[in-house]
């Protein structure tokens, strides 16, 4: 990398440190520097960078620790966050987006009787068959009880979903049969015994496990549960989350002016958290006031409190001092990931959790997916997400020591890294399918990387359910 290359595109170049020596990583506006971190870069002074590599939790370890802490909270009955461990039974119409607290077992055979798979004729024995109308001209319709056994050599009309009479050999589709002038039915194709009949128990038998505990209740799951005989489902209540947006410099409307910037995280976090299975009970804005932050944290009844900004060491960064004041246990105090390394995870004295996100928007997204997502997934009772990998179309720069999360889109030729991926930028993530997990040192074209799908594009859960 040339000296000219290193000067191009300031914030993005601060992330692309793969060819720089550690001592050359100085950026006085870093996320843990004296600034607020809303518009700053990602760098440190050389000494700070060396120190960070010692205290920062590895990215994968931080995610695993968040999940373990949530599992511990769910199993501790005395903790307020153990509300997420309790199960409740809710009507099907209210279960969407929650996780099954127990395996879903069939309450009946599916189908519960032999059923016609097509509109046509139920026939017994070899043809031709004498046509009869035991239930009128329309024949046997869905929704009626058992019909009399079908005598050999007889055919009756039958509708899709109707109960097949005993002794039926096959169902012949209407378009594959004809009747003659003397009341006989003739097949125009070979008749195979059992054709177009859905036998009882074809899909499952009563007692069969249909889905494991932790499965997300999607619209398809609601349909399966209804078919299997359920009116209610045992689910895990959504964990409650409260968002505290910190900073005197944030505007809630209008165009940025006079050193003030728009709050991008307040509008973004609540709907994002809902896609992760949370019930967002409030989004509150708090100025640079340590006492107000302390009151908000101690009075919150949420299972998880999320703060934005204030996780660095500047004069108005109050998160660390307040956590110390309230007796919180810091589980993660910095993660070796870019953007977003000054994120934190704390366990409050009540047993609840707090995730501190950096103030920069994309850095906050990084913290959300690194710490909040595995914690909320566990609290919500959802099954662990299965990692998957995809090849890169284009090489991507890396940090010399830290994991890097880069917005990407899926293309036939592989993952395409997006521009505008600096810590203060949302333009890249707004069009992304997910974030590629880039190891220290970067990745070459064709190399396979782990991908974190965004909740509204994730295929394992069928999309965004709120």
LUMTI-477778 format. One record per residue (C-alpha): x, z, y; residue in three letters. Coordinates in steps of 0.5 Angstrom, whole numbers, plus 500, padded with zeros to 3 digits. Example, Ala and Ser with C-alpha at 12.3 -4.5 7.8 and 13.67 -1.06 7.14 Angstrom:
+-----+-----+-----+------+
:  c1 :  c3 :  c2 : rest :
+-----+-----+-----+------+
: 525 : 516 : 491 :  ala :
: 527 : 514 : 498 :  ser :
+-----+-----+-----+------+
end
This chain:
+-----+-----+-----+------+
:  c1 :  c3 :  c2 : rest :
+-----+-----+-----+------+
: 500 : 500 : 500 :  unk :
: 503 : 498 : 507 :  unk :
: 503 : 502 : 513 :  unk :
: 498 : 498 : 516 :  unk :
: 493 : 498 : 510 :  unk :
: 494 : 506 : 511 :  unk :
: 491 : 505 : 518 :  unk :
: 485 : 501 : 517 :  unk :
: 478 : 504 : 516 :  unk :
: 480 : 511 : 518 :  unk :
: 475 : 516 : 514 :  unk :
: 475 : 511 : 508 :  unk :
: 483 : 511 : 508 :  unk :
: 483 : 518 : 508 :  unk :
: 480 : 518 : 502 :  unk :
: 484 : 513 : 499 :  unk :
: 491 : 517 : 498 :  unk :
: 493 : 514 : 492 :  unk :
: 499 : 511 : 494 :  unk :
: 501 : 517 : 499 :  unk :
: 506 : 523 : 498 :  unk :
: 502 : 530 : 498 :  unk :
: 506 : 532 : 505 :  unk :
: 503 : 526 : 508 :  unk :
: 495 : 528 : 508 :  unk :
: 495 : 531 : 514 :  unk :
: 488 : 530 : 518 :  unk :
: 486 : 536 : 523 :  unk :
: 479 : 535 : 523 :  unk :
: 478 : 536 : 515 :  unk :
: 472 : 539 : 512 :  unk :
: 476 : 546 : 511 :  unk :
: 479 : 545 : 518 :  unk :
: 477 : 549 : 524 :  unk :
: 471 : 543 : 526 :  unk :
: 464 : 544 : 523 :  unk :
: 465 : 538 : 518 :  unk :
: 459 : 534 : 520 :  unk :
: 463 : 528 : 523 :  unk :
: 470 : 530 : 520 :  unk :
: 475 : 527 : 515 :  unk :
: 477 : 529 : 508 :  unk :
: 484 : 531 : 509 :  unk :
: 488 : 538 : 510 :  unk :
: 495 : 539 : 513 :  unk :
: 500 : 539 : 508 :  unk :
: 500 : 546 : 506 :  unk :
: 493 : 547 : 506 :  unk :
: 493 : 541 : 501 :  unk :
: 498 : 544 : 497 :  unk :
: 494 : 551 : 497 :  unk :
: 487 : 547 : 495 :  unk :
: 490 : 544 : 489 :  unk :
: 491 : 551 : 486 :  unk :
: 484 : 555 : 488 :  unk :
: 480 : 549 : 487 :  unk :
: 476 : 548 : 481 :  unk :
: 476 : 542 : 477 :  unk :
: 470 : 538 : 478 :  unk :
: 468 : 538 : 471 :  unk :
: 469 : 545 : 470 :  unk :
: 465 : 547 : 476 :  unk :
: 459 : 543 : 473 :  unk :
: 460 : 547 : 467 :  unk :
: 460 : 553 : 470 :  unk :
: 454 : 552 : 474 :  unk :
: 450 : 550 : 468 :  unk :
: 453 : 557 : 464 :  unk :
: 451 : 561 : 470 :  unk :
: 444 : 558 : 470 :  unk :
: 443 : 559 : 463 :  unk :
: 445 : 567 : 464 :  unk :
: 440 : 568 : 469 :  unk :
: 435 : 565 : 465 :  unk :
: 436 : 569 : 459 :  unk :
: 437 : 576 : 464 :  unk :
: 429 : 578 : 464 :  unk :
: 431 : 583 : 470 :  unk :
: 433 : 578 : 474 :  unk :
: 428 : 574 : 479 :  unk :
: 431 : 568 : 477 :  unk :
: 429 : 569 : 470 :  unk :
: 422 : 567 : 473 :  unk :
: 425 : 560 : 470 :  unk :
: 426 : 563 : 463 :  unk :
: 418 : 564 : 463 :  unk :
: 414 : 559 : 460 :  unk :
: 407 : 558 : 462 :  unk :
: 401 : 553 : 459 :  unk :
: 399 : 548 : 464 :  unk :
: 393 : 543 : 464 :  unk :
: 396 : 536 : 462 :  unk :
: 395 : 534 : 469 :  unk :
: 399 : 539 : 472 :  unk :
: 405 : 538 : 467 :  unk :
: 408 : 532 : 470 :  unk :
: 415 : 533 : 472 :  unk :
: 416 : 539 : 468 :  unk :
: 420 : 541 : 462 :  unk :
: 417 : 542 : 455 :  unk :
: 419 : 550 : 454 :  unk :
: 418 : 549 : 446 :  unk :
: 418 : 543 : 442 :  unk :
: 412 : 538 : 442 :  unk :
: 409 : 538 : 435 :  unk :
: 403 : 534 : 433 :  unk :
: 397 : 537 : 432 :  unk :
: 394 : 532 : 428 :  unk :
: 396 : 525 : 424 :  unk :
: 397 : 519 : 428 :  unk :
: 392 : 515 : 427 :  unk :
: 388 : 521 : 424 :  unk :
: 384 : 515 : 420 :  unk :
: 385 : 508 : 417 :  unk :
: 384 : 504 : 424 :  unk :
: 383 : 497 : 425 :  unk :
: 389 : 494 : 429 :  unk :
: 385 : 488 : 431 :  unk :
: 378 : 485 : 432 :  unk :
: 376 : 481 : 426 :  unk :
: 373 : 482 : 419 :  unk :
: 374 : 488 : 414 :  unk :
: 374 : 485 : 407 :  unk :
: 375 : 488 : 400 :  unk :
: 378 : 484 : 394 :  unk :
: 379 : 476 : 394 :  unk :
: 375 : 471 : 398 :  unk :
: 371 : 468 : 400 :  unk :
: 367 : 474 : 402 :  unk :
: 359 : 475 : 403 :  unk :
: 358 : 477 : 410 :  unk :
: 354 : 484 : 411 :  unk :
: 352 : 487 : 418 :  unk :
: 352 : 495 : 416 :  unk :
: 352 : 497 : 423 :  unk :
: 348 : 491 : 426 :  unk :
: 351 : 484 : 429 :  unk :
: 357 : 488 : 432 :  unk :
: 359 : 490 : 426 :  unk :
: 363 : 497 : 425 :  unk :
: 365 : 499 : 432 :  unk :
: 370 : 504 : 435 :  unk :
: 368 : 511 : 436 :  unk :
: 363 : 512 : 430 :  unk :
: 364 : 516 : 423 :  unk :
: 366 : 514 : 416 :  unk :
: 363 : 508 : 414 :  unk :
: 360 : 507 : 407 :  unk :
: 365 : 504 : 402 :  unk :
: 366 : 496 : 402 :  unk :
: 364 : 493 : 396 :  unk :
: 368 : 488 : 392 :  unk :
: 367 : 481 : 395 :  unk :
: 364 : 483 : 402 :  unk :
: 366 : 482 : 409 :  unk :
: 364 : 486 : 415 :  unk :
: 366 : 485 : 423 :  unk :
: 370 : 490 : 425 :  unk :
: 373 : 492 : 432 :  unk :
: 380 : 494 : 434 :  unk :
: 381 : 502 : 434 :  unk :
: 375 : 502 : 429 :  unk :
: 375 : 506 : 423 :  unk :
: 376 : 502 : 417 :  unk :
: 371 : 503 : 411 :  unk :
: 374 : 506 : 404 :  unk :
: 376 : 500 : 399 :  unk :
: 378 : 495 : 405 :  unk :
: 383 : 491 : 402 :  unk :
: 385 : 488 : 409 :  unk :
: 383 : 486 : 416 :  unk :
: 383 : 479 : 418 :  unk :
: 383 : 477 : 425 :  unk :
: 377 : 473 : 428 :  unk :
: 381 : 467 : 430 :  unk :
: 384 : 467 : 422 :  unk :
: 377 : 466 : 419 :  unk :
: 371 : 462 : 419 :  unk :
: 364 : 463 : 416 :  unk :
: 360 : 457 : 413 :  unk :
: 353 : 456 : 413 :  unk :
: 351 : 460 : 407 :  unk :
: 354 : 466 : 410 :  unk :
: 361 : 467 : 407 :  unk :
: 367 : 468 : 410 :  unk :
: 373 : 464 : 409 :  unk :
: 380 : 466 : 411 :  unk :
: 385 : 460 : 414 :  unk :
: 391 : 464 : 412 :  unk :
: 394 : 468 : 406 :  unk :
: 391 : 475 : 406 :  unk :
: 396 : 480 : 405 :  unk :
: 393 : 487 : 403 :  unk :
: 394 : 492 : 408 :  unk :
: 395 : 487 : 414 :  unk :
: 392 : 489 : 421 :  unk :
: 391 : 496 : 418 :  unk :
: 394 : 502 : 422 :  unk :
: 394 : 507 : 416 :  unk :
: 393 : 514 : 417 :  unk :
: 399 : 518 : 419 :  unk :
: 403 : 511 : 421 :  unk :
: 406 : 514 : 427 :  unk :
: 406 : 522 : 425 :  unk :
: 403 : 527 : 421 :  unk :
: 401 : 534 : 423 :  unk :
: 406 : 538 : 424 :  unk :
: 412 : 533 : 426 :  unk :
: 416 : 534 : 431 :  unk :
: 415 : 529 : 437 :  unk :
: 420 : 531 : 442 :  unk :
: 425 : 537 : 443 :  unk :
: 424 : 543 : 448 :  unk :
: 427 : 541 : 454 :  unk :
: 424 : 534 : 454 :  unk :
: 422 : 532 : 461 :  unk :
: 414 : 531 : 462 :  unk :
: 413 : 523 : 464 :  unk :
: 407 : 519 : 464 :  unk :
: 409 : 517 : 457 :  unk :
: 409 : 524 : 455 :  unk :
: 403 : 526 : 457 :  unk :
: 400 : 520 : 454 :  unk :
: 403 : 522 : 447 :  unk :
: 401 : 529 : 448 :  unk :
: 394 : 527 : 449 :  unk :
: 394 : 523 : 443 :  unk :
: 397 : 528 : 439 :  unk :
: 391 : 533 : 441 :  unk :
: 394 : 537 : 447 :  unk :
: 390 : 539 : 453 :  unk :
: 395 : 544 : 455 :  unk :
: 403 : 544 : 455 :  unk :
: 408 : 549 : 454 :  unk :
: 413 : 548 : 460 :  unk :
: 418 : 552 : 464 :  unk :
: 416 : 553 : 471 :  unk :
: 420 : 549 : 477 :  unk :
: 425 : 553 : 480 :  unk :
: 424 : 555 : 487 :  unk :
: 429 : 553 : 492 :  unk :
: 430 : 554 : 499 :  unk :
: 434 : 550 : 504 :  unk :
: 438 : 553 : 510 :  unk :
: 440 : 548 : 515 :  unk :
: 446 : 551 : 519 :  unk :
: 448 : 549 : 526 :  unk :
: 447 : 549 : 533 :  unk :
: 449 : 542 : 534 :  unk :
: 443 : 539 : 530 :  unk :
: 437 : 535 : 533 :  unk :
: 431 : 534 : 529 :  unk :
: 429 : 528 : 533 :  unk :
: 431 : 522 : 537 :  unk :
: 437 : 519 : 538 :  unk :
: 444 : 523 : 538 :  unk :
: 446 : 525 : 545 :  unk :
: 451 : 530 : 549 :  unk :
: 455 : 532 : 543 :  unk :
: 449 : 533 : 539 :  unk :
: 447 : 529 : 532 :  unk :
: 441 : 528 : 528 :  unk :
: 440 : 533 : 522 :  unk :
: 441 : 528 : 516 :  unk :
: 440 : 533 : 511 :  unk :
: 434 : 537 : 512 :  unk :
: 430 : 530 : 511 :  unk :
: 434 : 528 : 505 :  unk :
: 435 : 535 : 501 :  unk :
: 428 : 537 : 500 :  unk :
: 425 : 530 : 496 :  unk :
: 432 : 530 : 493 :  unk :
: 431 : 537 : 490 :  unk :
: 424 : 535 : 487 :  unk :
: 427 : 530 : 483 :  unk :
: 432 : 535 : 480 :  unk :
: 426 : 539 : 478 :  unk :
: 425 : 544 : 484 :  unk :
: 420 : 547 : 488 :  unk :
: 422 : 547 : 495 :  unk :
: 419 : 553 : 498 :  unk :
: 422 : 551 : 505 :  unk :
: 427 : 548 : 509 :  unk :
: 429 : 552 : 515 :  unk :
: 434 : 551 : 521 :  unk :
: 438 : 556 : 523 :  unk :
: 443 : 556 : 529 :  unk :
: 450 : 558 : 528 :  unk :
: 448 : 566 : 528 :  unk :
: 451 : 570 : 522 :  unk :
: 446 : 575 : 523 :  unk :
: 440 : 570 : 522 :  unk :
: 443 : 567 : 516 :  unk :
: 444 : 574 : 513 :  unk :
: 437 : 575 : 514 :  unk :
: 435 : 569 : 511 :  unk :
: 439 : 569 : 505 :  unk :
: 437 : 577 : 503 :  unk :
: 430 : 576 : 505 :  unk :
: 429 : 569 : 501 :  unk :
: 425 : 569 : 494 :  unk :
: 428 : 563 : 492 :  unk :
: 431 : 562 : 485 :  unk :
: 436 : 558 : 489 :  unk :
: 438 : 558 : 496 :  unk :
: 442 : 552 : 499 :  unk :
: 446 : 552 : 505 :  unk :
: 448 : 546 : 509 :  unk :
: 455 : 546 : 513 :  unk :
: 459 : 553 : 515 :  unk :
: 463 : 553 : 508 :  unk :
: 469 : 552 : 512 :  unk :
: 474 : 557 : 516 :  unk :
: 472 : 555 : 523 :  unk :
: 470 : 560 : 528 :  unk :
: 462 : 559 : 527 :  unk :
: 463 : 558 : 519 :  unk :
: 459 : 564 : 517 :  unk :
: 457 : 563 : 510 :  unk :
: 463 : 566 : 507 :  unk :
: 463 : 572 : 511 :  unk :
: 455 : 573 : 510 :  unk :
: 456 : 572 : 502 :  unk :
: 462 : 578 : 502 :  unk :
: 457 : 582 : 507 :  unk :
: 451 : 582 : 502 :  unk :
: 455 : 583 : 496 :  unk :
: 455 : 576 : 493 :  unk :
: 460 : 574 : 487 :  unk :
: 463 : 567 : 489 :  unk :
: 463 : 563 : 482 :  unk :
: 466 : 557 : 485 :  unk :
: 470 : 557 : 492 :  unk :
: 472 : 550 : 493 :  unk :
: 472 : 544 : 488 :  unk :
: 477 : 539 : 487 :  unk :
: 473 : 533 : 489 :  unk :
: 472 : 528 : 494 :  unk :
: 468 : 528 : 498 :  unk :
: 465 : 535 : 499 :  unk :
: 471 : 540 : 496 :  unk :
: 469 : 546 : 500 :  unk :
: 463 : 547 : 497 :  unk :
: 461 : 553 : 493 :  unk :
: 457 : 557 : 488 :  unk :
: 455 : 564 : 489 :  unk :
: 451 : 569 : 485 :  unk :
: 447 : 574 : 489 :  unk :
: 446 : 581 : 488 :  unk :
: 439 : 580 : 486 :  unk :
: 441 : 575 : 480 :  unk :
: 439 : 569 : 484 :  unk :
: 444 : 563 : 486 :  unk :
: 447 : 560 : 493 :  unk :
: 450 : 553 : 493 :  unk :
: 453 : 552 : 500 :  unk :
: 454 : 545 : 501 :  unk :
: 459 : 542 : 506 :  unk :
: 456 : 539 : 513 :  unk :
: 458 : 532 : 512 :  unk :
: 452 : 528 : 509 :  unk :
: 456 : 524 : 503 :  unk :
: 460 : 531 : 502 :  unk :
: 453 : 534 : 501 :  unk :
: 451 : 529 : 496 :  unk :
: 457 : 530 : 492 :  unk :
: 456 : 538 : 492 :  unk :
: 448 : 537 : 490 :  unk :
: 450 : 533 : 484 :  unk :
: 456 : 537 : 483 :  unk :
: 453 : 544 : 483 :  unk :
: 446 : 544 : 484 :  unk :
: 444 : 539 : 479 :  unk :
: 447 : 542 : 473 :  unk :
: 444 : 549 : 476 :  unk :
: 437 : 546 : 477 :  unk :
: 437 : 542 : 471 :  unk :
: 438 : 549 : 467 :  unk :
: 434 : 553 : 471 :  unk :
: 428 : 548 : 470 :  unk :
: 429 : 548 : 462 :  unk :
: 431 : 540 : 462 :  unk :
: 436 : 538 : 457 :  unk :
: 443 : 536 : 459 :  unk :
: 444 : 529 : 462 :  unk :
: 448 : 525 : 457 :  unk :
: 454 : 522 : 460 :  unk :
: 455 : 515 : 460 :  unk :
: 460 : 510 : 462 :  unk :
: 461 : 503 : 465 :  unk :
: 466 : 498 : 467 :  unk :
: 469 : 497 : 474 :  unk :
: 468 : 490 : 477 :  unk :
: 473 : 492 : 482 :  unk :
: 479 : 497 : 483 :  unk :
: 478 : 503 : 487 :  unk :
: 483 : 508 : 490 :  unk :
: 483 : 515 : 488 :  unk :
: 486 : 521 : 491 :  unk :
: 492 : 523 : 488 :  unk :
: 490 : 530 : 485 :  unk :
: 482 : 530 : 486 :  unk :
: 476 : 527 : 483 :  unk :
: 473 : 522 : 487 :  unk :
: 465 : 520 : 487 :  unk :
: 464 : 513 : 490 :  unk :
: 457 : 510 : 491 :  unk :
: 456 : 504 : 486 :  unk :
: 451 : 499 : 484 :  unk :
: 451 : 496 : 477 :  unk :
: 452 : 488 : 476 :  unk :
: 453 : 484 : 470 :  unk :
: 460 : 484 : 471 :  unk :
: 461 : 491 : 472 :  unk :
: 460 : 497 : 477 :  unk :
: 461 : 495 : 484 :  unk :
: 464 : 500 : 489 :  unk :
: 460 : 500 : 496 :  unk :
: 463 : 501 : 502 :  unk :
: 461 : 506 : 507 :  unk :
: 463 : 511 : 503 :  unk :
: 466 : 516 : 507 :  unk :
: 464 : 524 : 507 :  unk :
: 460 : 523 : 514 :  unk :
: 457 : 516 : 511 :  unk :
: 450 : 515 : 508 :  unk :
: 450 : 508 : 509 :  unk :
: 453 : 507 : 502 :  unk :
: 449 : 512 : 498 :  unk :
: 443 : 509 : 501 :  unk :
: 443 : 502 : 497 :  unk :
: 447 : 505 : 491 :  unk :
: 445 : 506 : 484 :  unk :
: 449 : 512 : 482 :  unk :
: 456 : 515 : 484 :  unk :
: 462 : 513 : 479 :  unk :
: 467 : 519 : 477 :  unk :
: 474 : 516 : 479 :  unk :
: 480 : 520 : 476 :  unk :
: 486 : 522 : 480 :  unk :
: 490 : 516 : 482 :  unk :
: 484 : 511 : 482 :  unk :
: 482 : 506 : 477 :  unk :
: 483 : 499 : 475 :  unk :
: 478 : 493 : 475 :  unk :
: 475 : 493 : 468 :  unk :
: 477 : 501 : 467 :  unk :
: 470 : 505 : 464 :  unk :
: 468 : 510 : 469 :  unk :
: 463 : 516 : 468 :  unk :
: 457 : 514 : 472 :  unk :
: 452 : 519 : 475 :  unk :
: 445 : 516 : 476 :  unk :
: 441 : 518 : 482 :  unk :
: 435 : 521 : 480 :  unk :
: 430 : 515 : 482 :  unk :
: 434 : 510 : 478 :  unk :
: 436 : 515 : 472 :  unk :
: 433 : 511 : 466 :  unk :
: 433 : 518 : 461 :  unk :
: 428 : 521 : 465 :  unk :
: 424 : 515 : 467 :  unk :
: 425 : 515 : 475 :  unk :
: 423 : 520 : 480 :  unk :
: 417 : 525 : 478 :  unk :
: 415 : 530 : 484 :  unk :
+-----+-----+-----+------+
end
